[in-house]
Amino acid sequence: MKLRVFVLLLIACTSLRAQQPLHEVLEQYNTRSVPYTTAEQVKMRQLNNTVVLLDAREPNEFLVSHLPGAVHIGFSNFAPHEVAAVVPHKDTPIVVYCSLGIRSEEISEKLKKSGYTQVKNLYGGIFEWKNKGFRVVNRYGKATDSVHVFSKHWGQWLTNGIKITE
């Protein structure tokens, strides 16, 4: 009986473990092949109009909310040559983001291979942006608290907003 209780407690404790810190998640999935930039740095560059923001999430995620002024480039159907219509100069400062910064690293790598020289990855993605209290907008350009979290698992890193999974 005591052994069974111990095993059940062990299983419960294992399943209730603390959320993995964001830096550990990014270290696990990213190679840092593209330099990070912070939400605060992007906000300043956005205010000075010195950066192009590219959203590397899927269309349904972008429609729920995105950074103001961001251009949707997607992930699954990303085509580097299509970015030229938005960013014709290869030395234009670009920040790519997704939910956390994992998919955006992959897209950033593709942009670099296409010749873009000033590409950065938003550390923590739109989740970190929203967690810092910065504004996101919906498909109509209106401020919203909703953020598409891709899945319940990934949504645990959004702590300041309404989590949307549909």
The 8 nearest C-alpha neighbors of each residue, nearest first, counted from 0:
[[1, 3, 2, 4, 5, 6, 7, 8],
 [2, 0, 4, 3, 5, 6, 7, 8],
 [1, 3, 5, 0, 4, 6, 7, 8],
 [2, 4, 6, 0, 5, 1, 7, 8],
 [5, 3, 7, 1, 6, 2, 8, 0],
 [4, 6, 2, 8, 3, 7, 9, 1],
 [7, 5, 9, 3, 8, 4, 2, 10],
 [8, 6, 4, 10, 9, 5, 11, 3],
 [9, 7, 11, 5, 10, 6, 12, 4],
 [8, 10, 6, 12, 7, 11, 5, 13],
 [9, 11, 7, 13, 8, 12, 6, 14],
 [12, 10, 8, 14, 13, 9, 7, 15],
 [13, 11, 15, 9, 14, 10, 8, 16],
 [14, 12, 10, 16, 11, 15, 9, 8],
 [13, 15, 11, 12, 16, 10, 9, 17],
 [16, 14, 12, 13, 11, 17, 10, 18],
 [17, 15, 13, 14, 12, 18, 19, 11],
 [18, 16, 19, 15, 20, 14, 13, 12],
 [17, 19, 20, 16, 155, 156, 15, 21],
 [18, 20, 17, 21, 23, 24, 22, 16],
 [21, 19, 23, 22, 18, 24, 156, 17],
 [22, 20, 24, 23, 25, 19, 123, 156],
 [21, 23, 25, 24, 20, 26, 19, 123],
 [24, 22, 26, 21, 20, 25, 27, 19],
 [25, 23, 27, 21, 26, 22, 28, 20],
 [24, 26, 22, 28, 27, 29, 23, 21],
 [25, 27, 23, 24, 29, 28, 22, 30],
 [26, 28, 24, 25, 23, 29, 30, 22],
 [27, 29, 25, 26, 24, 101, 30, 23],
 [30, 28, 25, 26, 31, 27, 101, 104],
 [29, 31, 32, 28, 26, 33, 27, 104],
 [32, 30, 33, 29, 34, 35, 104, 26],
 [31, 33, 30, 34, 108, 104, 29, 107],
 [32, 34, 31, 119, 120, 104, 35, 107],
 [35, 33, 119, 31, 120, 32, 36, 118],
 [36, 34, 120, 122, 119, 121, 33, 37],
 [35, 37, 121, 122, 120, 119, 40, 34],
 [38, 36, 40, 39, 122, 121, 41, 35],
 [37, 39, 41, 128, 40, 42, 121, 36],
 [38, 40, 42, 37, 41, 43, 128, 36],
 [41, 39, 37, 43, 42, 38, 44, 36],
 [40, 42, 44, 38, 43, 39, 45, 37],
 [41, 43, 45, 39, 40, 44, 38, 46],
 [44, 42, 46, 40, 45, 41, 47, 39],
 [45, 43, 47, 41, 49, 46, 42, 50],
 [44, 46, 48, 42, 47, 43, 41, 50],
 [47, 45, 43, 44, 48, 42, 49, 41],
 [46, 48, 44, 45, 49, 43, 50, 42],
 [49, 47, 45, 46, 50, 44, 51, 43],
 [50, 48, 44, 47, 45, 92, 51, 46],
 [51, 49, 92, 93, 44, 48, 45, 52],
 [50, 52, 93, 94, 92, 53, 49, 69],
 [53, 51, 69, 94, 95, 93, 70, 50],
 [52, 54, 95, 70, 69, 71, 94, 72],
 [53, 55, 71, 96, 56, 72, 70, 95],
 [56, 54, 73, 97, 74, 72, 103, 96],
 [57, 55, 73, 97, 74, 54, 60, 61],
 [56, 58, 73, 60, 59, 74, 61, 55],
 [59, 57, 61, 60, 62, 73, 56, 71],
 [60, 58, 62, 61, 57, 63, 147, 165],
 [61, 59, 147, 57, 58, 63, 62, 56],
 [60, 62, 58, 64, 65, 63, 59, 56],
 [61, 63, 138, 59, 64, 60, 137, 58],
 [64, 62, 137, 60, 61, 147, 146, 138],
 [65, 63, 137, 136, 61, 62, 146, 135],
 [64, 66, 135, 61, 136, 67, 137, 69],
 [65, 67, 135, 69, 68, 136, 134, 64],
 [68, 66, 69, 136, 135, 65, 134, 140],
 [67, 69, 66, 70, 52, 51, 65, 45],
 [70, 68, 52, 66, 53, 67, 54, 71],
 [69, 71, 53, 54, 52, 72, 68, 85],
 [70, 72, 54, 73, 53, 69, 55, 61],
 [73, 71, 55, 54, 77, 53, 70, 74],
 [74, 72, 55, 56, 57, 77, 71, 76],
 [73, 75, 77, 55, 76, 56, 57, 72],
 [76, 74, 77, 73, 57, 56, 55, 78],
 [75, 77, 74, 73, 78, 72, 57, 79],
 [78, 76, 74, 73, 75, 72, 79, 106],
 [77, 79, 80, 81, 76, 82, 72, 73],
 [80, 78, 81, 82, 110, 77, 113, 109],
 [79, 81, 82, 78, 83, 113, 84, 110],
 [82, 80, 83, 79, 78, 84, 85, 77],
 [83, 81, 85, 84, 80, 79, 86, 78],
 [82, 84, 87, 86, 81, 85, 80, 88],
 [83, 85, 82, 86, 87, 81, 80, 88],
 [86, 84, 82, 83, 87, 81, 70, 51],
 [85, 87, 83, 88, 82, 84, 91, 89],
 [88, 86, 83, 84, 85, 89, 82, 91],
 [89, 87, 90, 91, 86, 83, 115, 85],
 [88, 90, 115, 91, 114, 116, 87, 86],
 [91, 89, 116, 88, 117, 115, 92, 114],
 [90, 92, 88, 89, 117, 93, 86, 50],
 [93, 91, 117, 50, 118, 51, 90, 94],
 [94, 92, 51, 118, 50, 117, 52, 91],
 [95, 93, 119, 52, 120, 118, 53, 51],
 [96, 94, 53, 120, 103, 54, 52, 121],
 [97, 95, 103, 124, 121, 54, 55, 100],
 [96, 98, 124, 55, 56, 103, 100, 99],
 [97, 99, 124, 125, 126, 100, 148, 96],
 [100, 98, 124, 123, 97, 101, 126, 125],
 [101, 99, 124, 103, 123, 97, 122, 96],
 [100, 102, 103, 104, 99, 29, 28, 25],
 [103, 101, 105, 104, 100, 97, 106, 55],
 [102, 104, 106, 96, 100, 97, 101, 105],
 [105, 103, 107, 101, 102, 106, 120, 108],
 [104, 106, 108, 102, 103, 107, 109, 101],
 [105, 107, 103, 109, 108, 104, 110, 102],
 [108, 106, 104, 110, 109, 105, 103, 111],
 [107, 109, 111, 105, 106, 110, 104, 112],
 [110, 108, 112, 106, 107, 111, 113, 105],
 [111, 109, 113, 107, 112, 108, 115, 79],
 [110, 112, 115, 108, 114, 113, 109, 116],
 [111, 113, 109, 114, 110, 108, 115, 107],
 [114, 112, 110, 111, 115, 109, 79, 80],
 [113, 115, 111, 112, 116, 89, 110, 90],
 [114, 116, 89, 111, 110, 113, 90, 117],
 [115, 117, 90, 118, 114, 111, 89, 91],
 [118, 116, 92, 90, 93, 115, 91, 119],
 [119, 117, 93, 94, 116, 92, 107, 115],
 [118, 120, 94, 34, 35, 33, 36, 93],
 [119, 121, 35, 95, 94, 104, 36, 96],
 [122, 120, 36, 124, 96, 35, 37, 100],
 [121, 123, 35, 37, 124, 100, 36, 120],
 [124, 122, 99, 127, 100, 126, 121, 125],
 [125, 123, 99, 98, 100, 96, 97, 121],
 [124, 126, 128, 98, 127, 129, 97, 99],
 [127, 125, 157, 129, 124, 128, 98, 130],
 [126, 128, 123, 130, 129, 125, 124, 131],
 [129, 127, 125, 131, 126, 38, 130, 133],
 [128, 130, 132, 126, 133, 131, 127, 125],
 [129, 131, 159, 127, 132, 128, 158, 126],
 [132, 130, 129, 128, 133, 127, 38, 159],
 [131, 133, 129, 130, 134, 128, 159, 127],
 [134, 132, 129, 131, 128, 135, 130, 42],
 [133, 135, 142, 132, 129, 136, 66, 67],
 [136, 134, 66, 65, 142, 64, 143, 67],
 [135, 137, 142, 141, 64, 140, 143, 65],
 [136, 138, 64, 63, 140, 139, 141, 62],
 [137, 139, 62, 140, 63, 64, 136, 61],
 [140, 138, 137, 141, 136, 62, 142, 64],
 [139, 141, 136, 137, 138, 142, 67, 135],
 [140, 142, 136, 139, 137, 143, 138, 135],
 [143, 141, 136, 135, 137, 134, 140, 144],
 [144, 142, 136, 145, 135, 137, 141, 64],
 [143, 145, 160, 161, 146, 142, 135, 159],
 [146, 144, 161, 143, 160, 162, 163, 64],
 [147, 145, 162, 64, 163, 148, 161, 63],
 [146, 148, 163, 60, 164, 149, 162, 63],
 [147, 149, 154, 150, 164, 163, 162, 146],
 [150, 148, 164, 147, 153, 154, 151, 60],
 [151, 149, 152, 153, 148, 164, 154, 147],
 [150, 152, 154, 153, 155, 148, 149, 164],
 [151, 153, 150, 154, 155, 149, 148, 156],
 [154, 152, 150, 155, 151, 148, 156, 149],
 [155, 153, 148, 151, 156, 157, 152, 150],
 [154, 156, 153, 157, 152, 151, 158, 18],
 [157, 155, 154, 158, 153, 126, 21, 127],
 [158, 156, 126, 154, 155, 159, 130, 160],
 [157, 159, 130, 156, 160, 155, 126, 129],
 [160, 158, 130, 157, 129, 161, 132, 131],
 [161, 159, 144, 145, 162, 158, 146, 157],
 [160, 162, 145, 144, 146, 163, 159, 147],
 [163, 161, 146, 148, 147, 145, 160, 164],
 [162, 164, 147, 146, 148, 165, 161, 145],
 [165, 163, 147, 149, 148, 150, 162, 151],
 [164, 163, 147, 59, 149, 60, 150, 148]]
